[in-house]
Amino acid sequence: MPALICGSLAFDNIMTFEGRFADQIMPEQLHILNVSFLVPSLRRDFGGCAGNIAYALQQLGGQPLPMAMVGSDGADYLARMQAQGIDTRHVGQVQDTHTAQCMIMTDRDNNQIAAFHPGAMSLAHQNVITAECGARIAIISPDGRDAMLQHAAQLAQAGIPFVFDPGQGLPMFNGQELLQFIDQASWVTVNDYEGKMLCDRTGLSLEALSQKVRGLVVTLGAEGCEVWEQGVRTLVPAVTPAAVVDPTGCGDAWRAALLYGLEQGWSLAQCAELGNQVGAVKVAHRGPQNYTLEQLRDSLLAA
């Protein structure tokens, strides 16, 4: 079942700070913050939410259809996806701007500070979703503001069920807009911080929000995730990774597993269990798209 993945394609510039942010920032001086971090390692990776989700879904044996926009420097990204067998027919390209760029710095406790330049992503609303897009399910992940609003409305109009995953884009929307997304969506996914913000802006509890959709999932990192269905909460335990190397892209890997499970008609708890497994594989590798899921895919095919 093809899955339309609306979101960003970006280049991730990943830096590692060998100390702890908390040791370098003085809370009483936040009003005049001026901090510099020495980062001995720097790596440039293919990233962006749509790219990361599509990569993991393809690894699992799904059929990703990323819908995104790249800039004049995006040819290598398009070629890479095509070489992996990912359908790029819904990826547009503009020549007068850069592909989105993310600068991510991670400390020794896996806390992260990120800066994001949207570039071509700001024009993602130029991609239009119709019932003929070839998808049977979709996800709205962080993207340009106009694109997220328009694509959600277009998916609802086309009758395509979708996951609303606002991620770091959540602060762009007020409570009324977030409630509109939720009314249009079939499922909602957030992390624990985003979940608190979602509740604050909508004025609704997680219990109440879960009664407006088929299911709501709150990921909790190393604590697993909460699955909410019709006001009932189920805790799905985490999977212990072989190593904790880099958390970049873990949330996107988790969401790819969610899409895969939904495609297969699994329960939301089963989808979350697979998501925790995929996240554990991802966190043991550096970069958002530098891991393989062959063994996990083979076990799924054998089941």
N, C-alpha and C positions, 0 to 999 in steps of 0.2 A: 504494500500500500504506500504510494508516494506521499512524503511528508514535506509540505512547504515550510521553509525555515526563513522567516523574515527577521533581519537583523544586520549587524555590521560585518564587514570583512575588513580586517585591519592588520597592520604590521605591529607586533609587540616588541618593544625594546625593553628587555628584562635585565634589571640590575640587582645585585646582591650586596646588601649592607651586612657586614659580619658582626656588628654589634646589635643593640636593642634601641629602637626608636625612643622608648620610654626613658632610657638613660641619657638621651641627648636633648630632650625637650623639657624645659622647665615650665610647669603649669602656670606659675605666677607671672610668667613673661610672655604668655600667648598673645597679648595685645601688641607686642613688638617682636613677633617671631622672625628670626633670621637664622636659619639653620642650614648647614652644608653637611652632606654625608659622603664619605669616601666609599666608592663602590669599585672594588678591584675587578669584578667580572661584569661584562656587558655582552648580551646576546640578542640577536634580532630573529624573531620567529614569525611564522604565519599565525595569525590569530583573528580576533573578532568573534563575537558570539555566534553569528550564523556560520562562519567558517569552522569554528570549534565543534559546534553541534553537528554540522554536516559530516565532518571528519569522523567523529565517534559513531554516528549512526551508520555510515558506510562500513566502518570496521565491524559493526555488529551484524551486518547483512541487511540493513534497511535500505530504503530508496530516498535519499535526501534530495530536495529541490531547493537550494538556497536562493533567496530573493534579496539582492543587495546591490550596492553600487560601489565600483572601484574607480580610482582616478587614473591619471596618465601613467603612473608607475605600477599599475595593477596587472600587467600582462603575465608576469611570472606567477602570480597567484592563480589566475585563470588557468594557465597551462598546468599548474600543479594539481588543481582539482580535477581537471579533465583527465590527467594521467591516472588519477585514482579511481576514475569511473564515475565521478560526481557530475550530474547533469547541471550545466551552467546556463541554460537557456534563459533563466530569469535574472541573471546578473548583468546589470548595465555598466557602461563605462563612459566616463566623461574625461575630456582631455585638458581642461583648464584648472585642475586642482589635483592635490595628492589623494591617494587612498588614505583612509583614516589611520591615525598613528596613536598608539598607546605607549606611554612610558611608565613602567611598573618597577617599583623598588620594594624588595622583600627583606625583612630583617631576620635575625636568627630564631625568632619566635614565630615566624611565618606571618607576621603582621605585614600589611602592604600599604604603600602610598602610591597612588596612580595619578597621572595626568593624561588627558585624552584630547586629541585634536580630531574633530569629526571629518574634516575634508569632504570627500565625495559622499560620505554618509548623509550629509545634510540634504542631498538631492534624492534620497532613496524614495521619497514620495512620488517621484516620476514613474516608478514601477507600479503598475496597476494590476490588481488581482481580479480575475473573473472566474466564473464557474468552469471555464474551459482550461484552467491553469494546469490541470493534470493531478491535483492533490486531493487526497481524501481526508487529510488531517493536517493541522498547521500549528505553528507556534509564533507568537509575537514576542521576540526578545529585544533587548535594547537596540535602538535604532534612532534615526532622526525623529524629532517630536511629531512633525506632520505625518511622517511615514507610519508611525505607530498608530496614530489616531485614524488615519485613512485606511490602513490595511486591516485594522480590526473591524471597521465598518464594512469594508468590502468582503471580508470573510463571512461576516454575519449575513450580508446580503446574498452571498453565493451559497449559503447553507453549509459551509465547511466548518466543522467543529475545530476549536483551537485552544491552545494553552496560552494564557496570559502570563508572561514572565518578564516583568518590568525591570528587574535587576537594578543596575546603577542608574537607569533612566527614570526610576520612580519619582525622584524629587521634581521632575519637570511638570508633574501633573497635580492638579488640585483634587480635593475630595470628590467633587461632582464628576470630573473626568475619569477618575479611577473607578467610581461606581458604574460609569458607562461602560468601561472596559469589562468589568466583572459581569455586567448584565449581558454582554455580547459573548463572553467566553464560556467554554465548557469546563475548563480547569484553570487553576491559578497556582503558580509556584513562586515562592519567595524564600530568602534566607531569614534567619531570626531577626536580624536588624531591620531588614526591609519589611518583615511582617509587623513589627511594632510601628513603623512609619505608616504602613498601609492602614492599620487599625486607627492610628491617631488622625490621619487625614480623612478617612471615611466616617469616623465615629462609630464603627462597628467592631465587635470582637471577632476573633478568628472563628469562634463557634457560629456566630451569626453570618459571617462572610461565607463559610462553608455551606450554608443552607441556600445560597444563591447560585451555586455551581454544582457540577457533578462531584468535584473534589478539590481540596486545597492542600498543598504540601508546603511545609516549612522545613527547610534543610537546616541542620544544626552542626554541620562540620563533623568533628570527631565524635559527636554525640548521636549521630544518625539523623533521623528526620521524623517529623510528626505528620501523619496523614489524617486529615480532617474530612469526614464525609457526613453530611447532614447533621452537623453539630457533634459528632462522635469523634474523639481523638484516639488514634492508635500510634504508638511509638514503634518505629522500625529501627532496630539497632544498627550501629555502624559496623563496617567491615574493617578489621585492622590491616593496614597496608604493610607491604614488605619493608618499606622505608618511607619517611616523610622528606621528600626532596624539594618539591615545588608545588604550591597550591594553585598556580595560575591555570585557569581553564577547568578546574574541578567541577564547578557548578555547571558549566556547559556540557561536560562529559556526562554528568548526572542527568541532565535534561534530554540528552540524546537517548539514554536508556529509557527514560519516561516515554518518549515518543515511540521507541521500539515496542515497549510493552503495550502501549495503547493501540498500536497497529495490530498487535497480536490478539487483542481482546482480553488482556490480563486485567486482574483487579488492580486498583491503585496501590495497594500494599505490595503486590508482587512487582509492580513497576519500580517502586521505591527500593525494594531489595536489590534489584538489578542495578539501579542507579548507585547504590552504595558500593556494590562490587566494582562497577566501572570507575567510580571516583577513587577507590583505593588503588586501582591500577594506575590511574593518571597521576596521583600525587607522588608516586614513586619514580616519576620521570620528570626531567626538566623540559619546560616549554609546554604549550597547550596542545600541540599536535605531533608529539614525538614518541608516542607509545603505540603498542599493537594490542589487539584484543582477539587474536586468533584462537587461543585456548578457550576463552569465554564464548566466542561465536560457535566453535565446534561443539561445546557442551550444550548450547541452546539448540543447535540443529539436531543433536542426538536425543534431546528430551522428548 
